[in-house]
Amino acid sequence: MIRKVVSGIFSLFVLCVLSYLAFFVPLGERTLAEHVERIGATPEAEDLGEDAQRASERIEETVRDRLEEEIADQ
């Protein structure tokens, strides 16, 4: 039990350190979070997001169709 508590505290500490580094420590002119935000705003990243959304919609349709077929077969 103590091992789980220590592990949880250590995980929380690591998360806090990584969050601090990502949001407050500059890498060049910007922080890591600002770099990621700017990369995400590029047209290429927006295209990728749209492609991923269309792919997830196709997967959802496929899964829904297969489930309906399974239910109809029973």
HTML snippet that shows the backbone in 3Dmol.js (N, CA, C, O; Angstrom):
<script src="https://3Dmol.org/build/3Dmol-min.js"></script>
<div id="view" style="width:600px;height:400px;position:relative"></div>
<script>
const pdb = `
ATOM      1  N   MET A   1       0.822  -1.188   0.000  1.00  0.00           N
ATOM      2  CA  MET A   1       0.000   0.000   0.000  1.00  0.00           C
ATOM      3  C   MET A   1       0.868   1.255   0.000  1.00  0.00           C
ATOM      4  O   MET A   1       0.591   2.208  -0.729  1.00  0.00           O
ATOM      5  N   ILE A   2       1.904   1.252   0.809  1.00  0.00           N
ATOM      6  CA  ILE A   2       2.783   2.417   0.869  1.00  0.00           C
ATOM      7  C   ILE A   2       3.489   2.608  -0.469  1.00  0.00           C
ATOM      8  O   ILE A   2       3.740   3.733  -0.901  1.00  0.00           O
ATOM      9  N   ARG A   3       3.803   1.488  -1.114  1.00  0.00           N
ATOM     10  CA  ARG A   3       4.463   1.571  -2.425  1.00  0.00           C
ATOM     11  C   ARG A   3       3.571   2.302  -3.425  1.00  0.00           C
ATOM     12  O   ARG A   3       4.066   3.110  -4.212  1.00  0.00           O
ATOM     13  N   LYS A   4       2.256   2.031  -3.410  1.00  0.00           N
ATOM     14  CA  LYS A   4       1.330   2.703  -4.314  1.00  0.00           C
ATOM     15  C   LYS A   4       1.241   4.192  -4.013  1.00  0.00           C
ATOM     16  O   LYS A   4       1.168   5.010  -4.930  1.00  0.00           O
ATOM     17  N   VAL A   5       1.246   4.544  -2.736  1.00  0.00           N
ATOM     18  CA  VAL A   5       1.183   5.949  -2.340  1.00  0.00           C
ATOM     19  C   VAL A   5       2.441   6.674  -2.808  1.00  0.00           C
ATOM     20  O   VAL A   5       2.355   7.759  -3.382  1.00  0.00           O
ATOM     21  N   VAL A   6       3.596   6.085  -2.569  1.00  0.00           N
ATOM     22  CA  VAL A   6       4.862   6.698  -2.991  1.00  0.00           C
ATOM     23  C   VAL A   6       4.908   6.806  -4.508  1.00  0.00           C
ATOM     24  O   VAL A   6       5.344   7.824  -5.044  1.00  0.00           O
ATOM     25  N   SER A   7       4.461   5.767  -5.202  1.00  0.00           N
ATOM     26  CA  SER A   7       4.437   5.789  -6.660  1.00  0.00           C
ATOM     27  C   SER A   7       3.510   6.884  -7.169  1.00  0.00           C
ATOM     28  O   SER A   7       3.841   7.584  -8.126  1.00  0.00           O
ATOM     29  N   GLY A   8       2.360   7.034  -6.539  1.00  0.00           N
ATOM     30  CA  GLY A   8       1.419   8.076  -6.931  1.00  0.00           C
ATOM     31  C   GLY A   8       1.978   9.469  -6.700  1.00  0.00           C
ATOM     32  O   GLY A   8       1.826  10.352  -7.544  1.00  0.00           O
ATOM     33  N   ILE A   9       2.624   9.668  -5.562  1.00  0.00           N
ATOM     34  CA  ILE A   9       3.237  10.964  -5.259  1.00  0.00           C
ATOM     35  C   ILE A   9       4.351  11.264  -6.252  1.00  0.00           C
ATOM     36  O   ILE A   9       4.471  12.394  -6.727  1.00  0.00           O
ATOM     37  N   PHE A  10       5.165  10.266  -6.571  1.00  0.00           N
ATOM     38  CA  PHE A  10       6.240  10.458  -7.540  1.00  0.00           C
ATOM     39  C   PHE A  10       5.672  10.803  -8.916  1.00  0.00           C
ATOM     40  O   PHE A  10       6.187  11.693  -9.593  1.00  0.00           O
ATOM     41  N   SER A  11       4.612  10.105  -9.334  1.00  0.00           N
ATOM     42  CA  SER A  11       3.983  10.384 -10.630  1.00  0.00           C
ATOM     43  C   SER A  11       3.434  11.802 -10.669  1.00  0.00           C
ATOM     44  O   SER A  11       3.587  12.499 -11.671  1.00  0.00           O
ATOM     45  N   LEU A  12       2.798  12.233  -9.591  1.00  0.00           N
ATOM     46  CA  LEU A  12       2.274  13.591  -9.511  1.00  0.00           C
ATOM     47  C   LEU A  12       3.402  14.615  -9.577  1.00  0.00           C
ATOM     48  O   LEU A  12       3.271  15.642 -10.243  1.00  0.00           O
ATOM     49  N   PHE A  13       4.504  14.341  -8.892  1.00  0.00           N
ATOM     50  CA  PHE A  13       5.657  15.232  -8.920  1.00  0.00           C
ATOM     51  C   PHE A  13       6.215  15.363 -10.339  1.00  0.00           C
ATOM     52  O   PHE A  13       6.514  16.468 -10.791  1.00  0.00           O
ATOM     53  N   VAL A  14       6.353  14.237 -11.035  1.00  0.00           N
ATOM     54  CA  VAL A  14       6.870  14.255 -12.407  1.00  0.00           C
ATOM     55  C   VAL A  14       5.923  15.038 -13.314  1.00  0.00           C
ATOM     56  O   VAL A  14       6.373  15.825 -14.147  1.00  0.00           O
ATOM     57  N   LEU A  15       4.617  14.827 -13.157  1.00  0.00           N
ATOM     58  CA  LEU A  15       3.636  15.562 -13.944  1.00  0.00           C
ATOM     59  C   LEU A  15       3.746  17.065 -13.699  1.00  0.00           C
ATOM     60  O   LEU A  15       3.676  17.855 -14.641  1.00  0.00           O
ATOM     61  N   CYS A  16       3.915  17.456 -12.459  1.00  0.00           N
ATOM     62  CA  CYS A  16       4.061  18.875 -12.129  1.00  0.00           C
ATOM     63  C   CYS A  16       5.322  19.464 -12.749  1.00  0.00           C
ATOM     64  O   CYS A  16       5.285  20.568 -13.292  1.00  0.00           O
ATOM     65  N   VAL A  17       6.427  18.747 -12.674  1.00  0.00           N
ATOM     66  CA  VAL A  17       7.689  19.233 -13.248  1.00  0.00           C
ATOM     67  C   VAL A  17       7.563  19.374 -14.761  1.00  0.00           C
ATOM     68  O   VAL A  17       7.972  20.389 -15.325  1.00  0.00           O
ATOM     69  N   LEU A  18       7.000  18.366 -15.420  1.00  0.00           N
ATOM     70  CA  LEU A  18       6.836  18.427 -16.875  1.00  0.00           C
ATOM     71  C   LEU A  18       5.886  19.547 -17.286  1.00  0.00           C
ATOM     72  O   LEU A  18       6.118  20.220 -18.291  1.00  0.00           O
ATOM     73  N   SER A  19       4.830  19.748 -16.524  1.00  0.00           N
ATOM     74  CA  SER A  19       3.904  20.843 -16.815  1.00  0.00           C
ATOM     75  C   SER A  19       4.601  22.187 -16.663  1.00  0.00           C
ATOM     76  O   SER A  19       4.437  23.074 -17.501  1.00  0.00           O
ATOM     77  N   TYR A  20       5.369  22.337 -15.611  1.00  0.00           N
ATOM     78  CA  TYR A  20       6.114  23.582 -15.412  1.00  0.00           C
ATOM     79  C   TYR A  20       7.060  23.829 -16.579  1.00  0.00           C
ATOM     80  O   TYR A  20       7.123  24.939 -17.108  1.00  0.00           O
ATOM     81  N   LEU A  21       7.792  22.800 -16.980  1.00  0.00           N
ATOM     82  CA  LEU A  21       8.728  22.954 -18.090  1.00  0.00           C
ATOM     83  C   LEU A  21       8.003  23.310 -19.382  1.00  0.00           C
ATOM     84  O   LEU A  21       8.479  24.155 -20.140  1.00  0.00           O
ATOM     85  N   ALA A  22       6.868  22.685 -19.644  1.00  0.00           N
ATOM     86  CA  ALA A  22       6.135  22.918 -20.883  1.00  0.00           C
ATOM     87  C   ALA A  22       5.549  24.326 -20.957  1.00  0.00           C
ATOM     88  O   ALA A  22       5.502  24.920 -22.034  1.00  0.00           O
ATOM     89  N   PHE A  23       5.099  24.865 -19.817  1.00  0.00           N
ATOM     90  CA  PHE A  23       4.382  26.136 -19.854  1.00  0.00           C
ATOM     91  C   PHE A  23       5.191  27.352 -19.404  1.00  0.00           C
ATOM     92  O   PHE A  23       4.785  28.481 -19.678  1.00  0.00           O
ATOM     93  N   PHE A  24       6.306  27.159 -18.733  1.00  0.00           N
ATOM     94  CA  PHE A  24       7.001  28.312 -18.184  1.00  0.00           C
ATOM     95  C   PHE A  24       8.460  28.449 -18.612  1.00  0.00           C
ATOM     96  O   PHE A  24       9.018  29.540 -18.494  1.00  0.00           O
ATOM     97  N   VAL A  25       9.092  27.399 -19.098  1.00  0.00           N
ATOM     98  CA  VAL A  25      10.503  27.476 -19.468  1.00  0.00           C
ATOM     99  C   VAL A  25      10.601  27.706 -20.975  1.00  0.00           C
ATOM    100  O   VAL A  25      10.175  26.865 -21.766  1.00  0.00           O
ATOM    101  N   PRO A  26      11.166  28.853 -21.367  1.00  0.00           N
ATOM    102  CA  PRO A  26      11.242  29.132 -22.807  1.00  0.00           C
ATOM    103  C   PRO A  26      12.267  28.249 -23.517  1.00  0.00           C
ATOM    104  O   PRO A  26      13.347  27.960 -23.002  1.00  0.00           O
ATOM    105  N   LEU A  27      11.877  27.839 -24.715  1.00  0.00           N
ATOM    106  CA  LEU A  27      12.789  27.136 -25.622  1.00  0.00           C
ATOM    107  C   LEU A  27      13.008  28.081 -26.794  1.00  0.00           C
ATOM    108  O   LEU A  27      12.246  28.071 -27.761  1.00  0.00           O
ATOM    109  N   GLY A  28      14.031  28.881 -26.705  1.00  0.00           N
ATOM    110  CA  GLY A  28      14.187  29.942 -27.694  1.00  0.00           C
ATOM    111  C   GLY A  28      13.294  31.099 -27.295  1.00  0.00           C
ATOM    112  O   GLY A  28      13.365  31.583 -26.166  1.00  0.00           O
ATOM    113  N   GLU A  29      12.447  31.549 -28.223  1.00  0.00           N
ATOM    114  CA  GLU A  29      11.573  32.688 -27.946  1.00  0.00           C
ATOM    115  C   GLU A  29      10.281  32.294 -27.240  1.00  0.00           C
ATOM    116  O   GLU A  29       9.647  33.133 -26.600  1.00  0.00           O
ATOM    117  N   ARG A  30       9.888  31.037 -27.349  1.00  0.00           N
ATOM    118  CA  ARG A  30       8.601  30.593 -26.817  1.00  0.00           C
ATOM    119  C   ARG A  30       8.762  29.350 -25.962  1.00  0.00           C
ATOM    120  O   ARG A  30       9.787  28.668 -25.998  1.00  0.00           O
ATOM    121  N   THR A  31       7.701  29.073 -25.181  1.00  0.00           N
ATOM    122  CA  THR A  31       7.683  27.839 -24.390  1.00  0.00           C
ATOM    123  C   THR A  31       7.266  26.683 -25.295  1.00  0.00           C
ATOM    124  O   THR A  31       6.818  26.896 -26.422  1.00  0.00           O
ATOM    125  N   LEU A  32       7.416  25.463 -24.795  1.00  0.00           N
ATOM    126  CA  LEU A  32       7.019  24.291 -25.556  1.00  0.00           C
ATOM    127  C   LEU A  32       5.534  24.354 -25.906  1.00  0.00           C
ATOM    128  O   LEU A  32       5.154  24.025 -27.030  1.00  0.00           O
ATOM    129  N   ALA A  33       4.703  24.766 -24.975  1.00  0.00           N
ATOM    130  CA  ALA A  33       3.260  24.854 -25.223  1.00  0.00           C
ATOM    131  C   ALA A  33       2.961  25.858 -26.336  1.00  0.00           C
ATOM    132  O   ALA A  33       2.090  25.614 -27.170  1.00  0.00           O
ATOM    133  N   GLU A  34       3.670  26.976 -26.356  1.00  0.00           N
ATOM    134  CA  GLU A  34       3.463  27.970 -27.408  1.00  0.00           C
ATOM    135  C   GLU A  34       3.920  27.446 -28.765  1.00  0.00           C
ATOM    136  O   GLU A  34       3.279  27.714 -29.781  1.00  0.00           O
ATOM    137  N   HIS A  35       5.017  26.705 -28.789  1.00  0.00           N
ATOM    138  CA  HIS A  35       5.473  26.096 -30.042  1.00  0.00           C
ATOM    139  C   HIS A  35       4.422  25.124 -30.572  1.00  0.00           C
ATOM    140  O   HIS A  35       4.090  25.147 -31.757  1.00  0.00           O
ATOM    141  N   VAL A  36       3.902  24.276 -29.697  1.00  0.00           N
ATOM    142  CA  VAL A  36       2.895  23.292 -30.103  1.00  0.00           C
ATOM    143  C   VAL A  36       1.637  24.000 -30.598  1.00  0.00           C
ATOM    144  O   VAL A  36       1.042  23.580 -31.591  1.00  0.00           O
ATOM    145  N   GLU A  37       1.233  25.056 -29.927  1.00  0.00           N
ATOM    146  CA  GLU A  37       0.051  25.812 -30.334  1.00  0.00           C
ATOM    147  C   GLU A  37       0.241  26.417 -31.725  1.00  0.00           C
ATOM    148  O   GLU A  37      -0.673  26.376 -32.549  1.00  0.00           O
ATOM    149  N   ARG A  38       1.414  26.972 -31.987  1.00  0.00           N
ATOM    150  CA  ARG A  38       1.677  27.563 -33.304  1.00  0.00           C
ATOM    151  C   ARG A  38       1.737  26.498 -34.392  1.00  0.00           C
ATOM    152  O   ARG A  38       1.262  26.723 -35.505  1.00  0.00           O
ATOM    153  N   ILE A  39       2.314  25.347 -34.084  1.00  0.00           N
ATOM    154  CA  ILE A  39       2.365  24.258 -35.061  1.00  0.00           C
ATOM    155  C   ILE A  39       0.945  23.780 -35.366  1.00  0.00           C
ATOM    156  O   ILE A  39       0.617  23.510 -36.521  1.00  0.00           O
ATOM    157  N   GLY A  40       0.111  23.676 -34.348  1.00  0.00           N
ATOM    158  CA  GLY A  40      -1.260  23.222 -34.535  1.00  0.00           C
ATOM    159  C   GLY A  40      -2.107  24.182 -35.350  1.00  0.00           C
ATOM    160  O   GLY A  40      -3.136  23.777 -35.892  1.00  0.00           O
ATOM    161  N   ALA A  41      -1.707  25.430 -35.453  1.00  0.00           N
ATOM    162  CA  ALA A  41      -2.472  26.428 -36.201  1.00  0.00           C
ATOM    163  C   ALA A  41      -2.080  26.488 -37.676  1.00  0.00           C
ATOM    164  O   ALA A  41      -2.669  27.266 -38.426  1.00  0.00           O
ATOM    165  N   THR A  42      -1.117  25.701 -38.109  1.00  0.00           N
ATOM    166  CA  THR A  42      -0.696  25.731 -39.509  1.00  0.00           C
ATOM    167  C   THR A  42      -1.739  25.044 -40.386  1.00  0.00           C
ATOM    168  O   THR A  42      -2.477  24.182 -39.910  1.00  0.00           O
ATOM    169  N   PRO A  43      -1.804  25.416 -41.647  1.00  0.00           N
ATOM    170  CA  PRO A  43      -2.771  24.769 -42.555  1.00  0.00           C
ATOM    171  C   PRO A  43      -2.558  23.262 -42.665  1.00  0.00           C
ATOM    172  O   PRO A  43      -3.523  22.505 -42.771  1.00  0.00           O
ATOM    173  N   GLU A  44      -1.309  22.827 -42.642  1.00  0.00           N
ATOM    174  CA  GLU A  44      -1.025  21.394 -42.727  1.00  0.00           C
ATOM    175  C   GLU A  44      -1.611  20.647 -41.537  1.00  0.00           C
ATOM    176  O   GLU A  44      -2.186  19.570 -41.696  1.00  0.00           O
ATOM    177  N   ALA A  45      -1.466  21.218 -40.346  1.00  0.00           N
ATOM    178  CA  ALA A  45      -2.005  20.572 -39.145  1.00  0.00           C
ATOM    179  C   ALA A  45      -3.531  20.559 -39.174  1.00  0.00           C
ATOM    180  O   ALA A  45      -4.158  19.593 -38.739  1.00  0.00           O
ATOM    181  N   GLU A  46      -4.121  21.631 -39.685  1.00  0.00           N
ATOM    182  CA  GLU A  46      -5.578  21.659 -39.804  1.00  0.00           C
ATOM    183  C   GLU A  46      -6.060  20.603 -40.798  1.00  0.00           C
ATOM    184  O   GLU A  46      -7.072  19.944 -40.561  1.00  0.00           O
ATOM    185  N   ASP A  47      -5.339  20.440 -41.911  1.00  0.00           N
ATOM    186  CA  ASP A  47      -5.672  19.388 -42.877  1.00  0.00           C
ATOM    187  C   ASP A  47      -5.570  18.015 -42.232  1.00  0.00           C
ATOM    188  O   ASP A  47      -6.434  17.161 -42.433  1.00  0.00           O
ATOM    189  N   LEU A  48      -4.524  17.807 -41.463  1.00  0.00           N
ATOM    190  CA  LEU A  48      -4.354  16.538 -40.772  1.00  0.00           C
ATOM    191  C   LEU A  48      -5.515  16.281 -39.812  1.00  0.00           C
ATOM    192  O   LEU A  48      -6.025  15.163 -39.735  1.00  0.00           O
ATOM    193  N   GLY A  49      -5.926  17.305 -39.091  1.00  0.00           N
ATOM    194  CA  GLY A  49      -7.051  17.165 -38.176  1.00  0.00           C
ATOM    195  C   GLY A  49      -8.340  16.815 -38.905  1.00  0.00           C
ATOM    196  O   GLY A  49      -9.120  15.987 -38.436  1.00  0.00           O
ATOM    197  N   GLU A  50      -8.562  17.446 -40.054  1.00  0.00           N
ATOM    198  CA  GLU A  50      -9.762  17.143 -40.843  1.00  0.00           C
ATOM    199  C   GLU A  50      -9.712  15.712 -41.369  1.00  0.00           C
ATOM    200  O   GLU A  50     -10.717  15.002 -41.342  1.00  0.00           O
ATOM    201  N   ASP A  51      -8.540  15.289 -41.849  1.00  0.00           N
ATOM    202  CA  ASP A  51      -8.386  13.911 -42.328  1.00  0.00           C
ATOM    203  C   ASP A  51      -8.630  12.906 -41.204  1.00  0.00           C
ATOM    204  O   ASP A  51      -9.284  11.883 -41.407  1.00  0.00           O
ATOM    205  N   ALA A  52      -8.108  13.200 -40.038  1.00  0.00           N
ATOM    206  CA  ALA A  52      -8.299  12.305 -38.889  1.00  0.00           C
ATOM    207  C   ALA A  52      -9.776  12.241 -38.499  1.00  0.00           C
ATOM    208  O   ALA A  52     -10.275  11.176 -38.135  1.00  0.00           O
ATOM    209  N   GLN A  53     -10.469  13.367 -38.574  1.00  0.00           N
ATOM    210  CA  GLN A  53     -11.889  13.372 -38.240  1.00  0.00           C
ATOM    211  C   GLN A  53     -12.679  12.541 -39.246  1.00  0.00           C
ATOM    212  O   GLN A  53     -13.554  11.768 -38.856  1.00  0.00           O
ATOM    213  N   ARG A  54     -12.380  12.691 -40.537  1.00  0.00           N
ATOM    214  CA  ARG A  54     -13.075  11.888 -41.548  1.00  0.00           C
ATOM    215  C   ARG A  54     -12.796  10.403 -41.353  1.00  0.00           C
ATOM    216  O   ARG A  54     -13.697   9.575 -41.487  1.00  0.00           O
ATOM    217  N   ALA A  55     -11.556  10.069 -41.038  1.00  0.00           N
ATOM    218  CA  ALA A  55     -11.212   8.656 -40.808  1.00  0.00           C
ATOM    219  C   ALA A  55     -11.962   8.105 -39.598  1.00  0.00           C
ATOM    220  O   ALA A  55     -12.460   6.979 -39.636  1.00  0.00           O
ATOM    221  N   SER A  56     -12.045   8.886 -38.534  1.00  0.00           N
ATOM    222  CA  SER A  56     -12.763   8.410 -37.345  1.00  0.00           C
ATOM    223  C   SER A  56     -14.253   8.247 -37.640  1.00  0.00           C
ATOM    224  O   SER A  56     -14.892   7.343 -37.102  1.00  0.00           O
ATOM    225  N   GLU A  57     -14.812   9.109 -38.487  1.00  0.00           N
ATOM    226  CA  GLU A  57     -16.218   8.972 -38.865  1.00  0.00           C
ATOM    227  C   GLU A  57     -16.436   7.693 -39.673  1.00  0.00           C
ATOM    228  O   GLU A  57     -17.443   7.009 -39.487  1.00  0.00           O
ATOM    229  N   ARG A  58     -15.495   7.362 -40.576  1.00  0.00           N
ATOM    230  CA  ARG A  58     -15.612   6.126 -41.349  1.00  0.00           C
ATOM    231  C   ARG A  58     -15.521   4.906 -40.430  1.00  0.00           C
ATOM    232  O   ARG A  58     -16.264   3.939 -40.599  1.00  0.00           O
ATOM    233  N   ILE A  59     -14.622   4.955 -39.474  1.00  0.00           N
ATOM    234  CA  ILE A  59     -14.486   3.846 -38.517  1.00  0.00           C
ATOM    235  C   ILE A  59     -15.767   3.709 -37.709  1.00  0.00           C
ATOM    236  O   ILE A  59     -16.252   2.599 -37.488  1.00  0.00           O
ATOM    237  N   GLU A  60     -16.305   4.821 -37.275  1.00  0.00           N
ATOM    238  CA  GLU A  60     -17.553   4.789 -36.502  1.00  0.00           C
ATOM    239  C   GLU A  60     -18.680   4.164 -37.319  1.00  0.00           C
ATOM    240  O   GLU A  60     -19.437   3.345 -36.799  1.00  0.00           O
ATOM    241  N   GLU A  61     -18.800   4.541 -38.587  1.00  0.00           N
ATOM    242  CA  GLU A  61     -19.832   3.962 -39.447  1.00  0.00           C
ATOM    243  C   GLU A  61     -19.636   2.456 -39.609  1.00  0.00           C
ATOM    244  O   GLU A  61     -20.597   1.689 -39.546  1.00  0.00           O
ATOM    245  N   THR A  62     -18.390   2.038 -39.817  1.00  0.00           N
ATOM    246  CA  THR A  62     -18.098   0.621 -39.990  1.00  0.00           C
ATOM    247  C   THR A  62     -18.465  -0.168 -38.738  1.00  0.00           C
ATOM    248  O   THR A  62     -19.091  -1.224 -38.826  1.00  0.00           O
ATOM    249  N   VAL A  63     -18.080   0.339 -37.587  1.00  0.00           N
ATOM    250  CA  VAL A  63     -18.378  -0.349 -36.328  1.00  0.00           C
ATOM    251  C   VAL A  63     -19.883  -0.397 -36.106  1.00  0.00           C
ATOM    252  O   VAL A  63     -20.419  -1.430 -35.704  1.00  0.00           O
ATOM    253  N   ARG A  64     -20.568   0.712 -36.365  1.00  0.00           N
ATOM    254  CA  ARG A  64     -22.012   0.744 -36.188  1.00  0.00           C
ATOM    255  C   ARG A  64     -22.693  -0.264 -37.116  1.00  0.00           C
ATOM    256  O   ARG A  64     -23.596  -0.984 -36.691  1.00  0.00           O
ATOM    257  N   ASP A  65     -22.266  -0.318 -38.384  1.00  0.00           N
ATOM    258  CA  ASP A  65     -22.846  -1.276 -39.335  1.00  0.00           C
ATOM    259  C   ASP A  65     -22.621  -2.716 -38.893  1.00  0.00           C
ATOM    260  O   ASP A  65     -23.535  -3.538 -38.963  1.00  0.00           O
ATOM    261  N   ARG A  66     -21.422  -3.024 -38.444  1.00  0.00           N
ATOM    262  CA  ARG A  66     -21.132  -4.391 -38.003  1.00  0.00           C
ATOM    263  C   ARG A  66     -21.943  -4.757 -36.764  1.00  0.00           C
ATOM    264  O   ARG A  66     -22.432  -5.881 -36.648  1.00  0.00           O
ATOM    265  N   LEU A  67     -22.084  -3.811 -35.840  1.00  0.00           N
ATOM    266  CA  LEU A  67     -22.890  -4.086 -34.658  1.00  0.00           C
ATOM    267  C   LEU A  67     -24.350  -4.321 -35.026  1.00  0.00           C
ATOM    268  O   LEU A  67     -24.994  -5.219 -34.483  1.00  0.00           O
ATOM    269  N   GLU A  68     -24.868  -3.520 -35.945  1.00  0.00           N
ATOM    270  CA  GLU A  68     -26.243  -3.709 -36.379  1.00  0.00           C
ATOM    271  C   GLU A  68     -26.421  -5.067 -37.052  1.00  0.00           C
ATOM    272  O   GLU A  68     -27.443  -5.725 -36.861  1.00  0.00           O
ATOM    273  N   GLU A  69     -25.425  -5.490 -37.841  1.00  0.00           N
ATOM    274  CA  GLU A  69     -25.489  -6.796 -38.475  1.00  0.00           C
ATOM    275  C   GLU A  69     -25.470  -7.910 -37.433  1.00  0.00           C
ATOM    276  O   GLU A  69     -26.223  -8.878 -37.544  1.00  0.00           O
ATOM    277  N   GLU A  70     -24.618  -7.779 -36.427  1.00  0.00           N
ATOM    278  CA  GLU A  70     -24.534  -8.790 -35.368  1.00  0.00           C
ATOM    279  C   GLU A  70     -25.849  -8.885 -34.601  1.00  0.00           C
ATOM    280  O   GLU A  70     -26.311  -9.978 -34.270  1.00  0.00           O
ATOM    281  N   ILE A  71     -26.440  -7.735 -34.325  1.00  0.00           N
ATOM    282  CA  ILE A  71     -27.707  -7.731 -33.583  1.00  0.00           C
ATOM    283  C   ILE A  71     -28.804  -8.341 -34.435  1.00  0.00           C
ATOM    284  O   ILE A  71     -29.642  -9.088 -33.931  1.00  0.00           O
ATOM    285  N   ALA A  72     -28.805  -8.025 -35.733  1.00  0.00           N
ATOM    286  CA  ALA A  72     -29.834  -8.568 -36.625  1.00  0.00           C
ATOM    287  C   ALA A  72     -29.688 -10.071 -36.794  1.00  0.00           C
ATOM    288  O   ALA A  72     -30.693 -10.760 -36.967  1.00  0.00           O
ATOM    289  N   ASP A  73     -28.473 -10.602 -36.752  1.00  0.00           N
ATOM    290  CA  ASP A  73     -28.227 -12.032 -36.910  1.00  0.00           C
ATOM    291  C   ASP A  73     -28.671 -12.846 -35.695  1.00  0.00           C
ATOM    292  O   ASP A  73     -28.920 -14.046 -35.814  1.00  0.00           O
ATOM    293  N   GLN A  74     -28.770 -12.219 -34.557  1.00  0.00           N
ATOM    294  CA  GLN A  74     -29.113 -12.946 -33.323  1.00  0.00           C
ATOM    295  C   GLN A  74     -30.548 -13.115 -33.246  1.00  0.00           C
ATOM    296  O   GLN A  74     -31.049 -13.701 -32.286  1.00  0.00           O
TER     297      GLN A  74
END
`;
const viewer = $3Dmol.createViewer("view");
viewer.addModel(pdb, "pdb");
viewer.setStyle({}, {cartoon: {color: "spectrum"}});
viewer.zoomTo();
viewer.render();
</script>
